[in-house]
Each structure stands twice: as structure tokens, then as C-alpha cells.
């Protein structure tokens, strides 16, 4: 298959564009070439036929992230839909590496979409908190990583997931038993040379990094969760994620048939761009590159006005004369993610490109939308108690998970 042929190319080719689980950069001030990524990674583009099929099978409109190409690529999604149409169920798996106190809007994108998938297909979900990964990559203590995992779990729960269909787990708490047995099976199938080729590890990296990919791979297999899927080892898995996570799951898909499991299907998103421009993804180390769910209305307005890269002209007169370049305009890109009204978005794009709207007006509308979104999230998070976190993270069966 194309994916096996392309393993390792992302670290061996001399290219300006760098996309891997720890670094995303377009290089030379450009922007990410997603067509090149599809070709290099060997995945497929999501087309209108698949989107219409999702609407038919779920009897509900496609999520805005599907309609507008935010989730734009996939692996075996059609095969998974084939099995679903035959009456076979699947489960969802996504995750979060807890390295900061609060999430930014880019972190929310996969969870917003996963919630839609869970509700539309009526399937269970496992959410992995890779506190061990962040301990190894960010030089955090074990205790701090575990604390951040629990804080991030509150933001995830605030997205509205159903506790009767959702299991959230911390690697530090859960890894062991059947999960660890699958990790060892995966590790025996992946040579050191292969993991170096895929992830670019060097002799300076500690052995924890080399073994970590097996931990992220294991949730792709239902036998890793005997309390959920006992007797359902043939269950398929769908993973919504950003495309920088693809290397983990190319490795996983190569291993899956060798240890008696289906290859997980993937549905992959674009990167949510930094306020300063579309050269990579937002960085937690630069608070001004992102809108956080803890930002006040004043913070949001100031960040958008001061830092959001504009494709408009440098004066109102020139803007009315020449219009804006929507291809580079960050407020328009953010509206593409979060303004759900298609007619309003089309109107703003047309008026702004023509010069009938000014940059300040577009930024004002974006600030209104993001402020409302963040304030709603903050209210929901404030309602998440420690007992609710315990309930989502309890190792327990989910009796109604397919209802």
C-alpha cells in the first residue's frame, strides 16, 4: 500500500516543509502544502461523495468542519462506512497531550468534531491523555504531567461528551494489563531502524521516546480495553486527529494485521493557524499566537486586533479600491472554522474581497463569535466537578455505549 511505501520519507527528504508530531513548519514564510502532505503520507482526500455518504448514513447534516474541508484527508474511512452500513459498529479514539494549564481553540477542534461523530454514529469513545509523553518531551515531572492531564480532562468534558459512552484515561494511571500486552506485541513488530525512519529519533533521544509510539498505537485496538470491549476484538476503530499525528498511525496500520486486528481508519484535519499567519500551527510557548479558553473578551479583542494577520489593504481607501486577499487573511480562516452560518460567511468573504468590508469590521465579527464561544466553554468548564472527572476516568463498562 502507498502508506507503507512512504514510511520515513518525512524525515529523510530534504524539504522546507516539516510536519511531524512535534514540529510543524511551512518553511521560508510560506504555508503548509496539504496536497504535498497527502502525496507524501499516502492518505486520501475527503471528497463530496464521502461527505454526502456520511449525511445519508447518519441522517443529519455534515458538520461544518466536513463541509468546509477542515477535516480533509482520511485512511480507509470509506471501508469503515461500508462496515457501518452492514450493521457493524465501531469506536472512536482521540487524545490530548497535556502540556499546558488550558487549551487554545486549535486544541478544541478535534474534540468538537469527535463529539459530532459520537452523536451522529452513536458509538463509544476513548480519549487518551498522554501525560507520559509530555513528561518525556517537555521535561515535566510525573506529578505535574498528571495534574495537567486532569485539568485538561475538565476542558474536554466541557465540550459536552456523554459519560455513558466515553472513557477518558491517563497513561500513567491506565497502562498495564491487556493494554501493556498490546504494547509489547506492537514493539516486537517495529524495528529500531523503522521507528527512527518514521519519527527521526537520534542517538541523543532517551529510550522512553523510542518506546512511546507503541503507547499511542495501543488504543487503536479494542483488546486494549477489556472492560469496554470484551468479546468484541473484531471492532473497528476510527481516529479523528490533526494530520501531524499521521506517522503514529501509519506505524500502527502496518502492525495491525500482524497482531490480529483491523487497521484503524483515520480522518485528519488541517492545522488551526497561528494568529500571525499560516506558516505552522499555534505554539503554547507564545501566548499571543493563540486564543485560549481562559482569555477574557478584552484579551480576545486585543489579540485579534493586534496579532491576527490581515489580507486587507493598509488603508481604508486602498481596501475599498482593491479589496482583501482572502488566501492569507487569518480572521477569514478563523471564521471558516467557527462561523456556522454558511450564508453569512459567504457574504463576508464576498464583501471583504470586493472592498465593501474593512479589516476592522471582519475582526470585530470574529471577536464577537470567539468571545461567545469561549464564554460558553468557560461556563461549561466551571460546572465540571472533580467527581465528574472521576466518573469519566473510572475503569467501568459502558452498558449503553452503542444505543
Buried (B, 14 or more C-beta within 10 A) or exposed (E): EEBEEBBBBBBEEEBEBBBBBEEBBBBEEEBBBBEEBBEBBBBBEBEEEBBEBBBEEBEEEBBBBBBBBBBBBBBBBBBBBEBBEEEEBBBBBBBBBBBBEBBBBBBBBBBBBBBBBBBBBBBBBBBBBBBBBBBBBBEBEEEBBBBBBBBBBBBBBBBEBBEEBBBBBBBBBBBEEBBBBBBEBBBEBBEEEBBBBBBBBEEEBEEEBBBBBBBBBBBBBBBBBBEBBEEBEEBBBBBBBBBBBBBBBBBBBBBBEEBEBBBBBBBBBBBBBBBBBBBBBBBBEEBBBBBBBBBEBEBBBBBBBEBBBBBBBEEEEEBBEEBBBBEBBBBBBBBBBBBEEEEEBEEBBEBBBEBBBBBEBBBBBBBBBBBEBBBEBBEBBEEBEEEBBEBBBEEEEBEEBBE
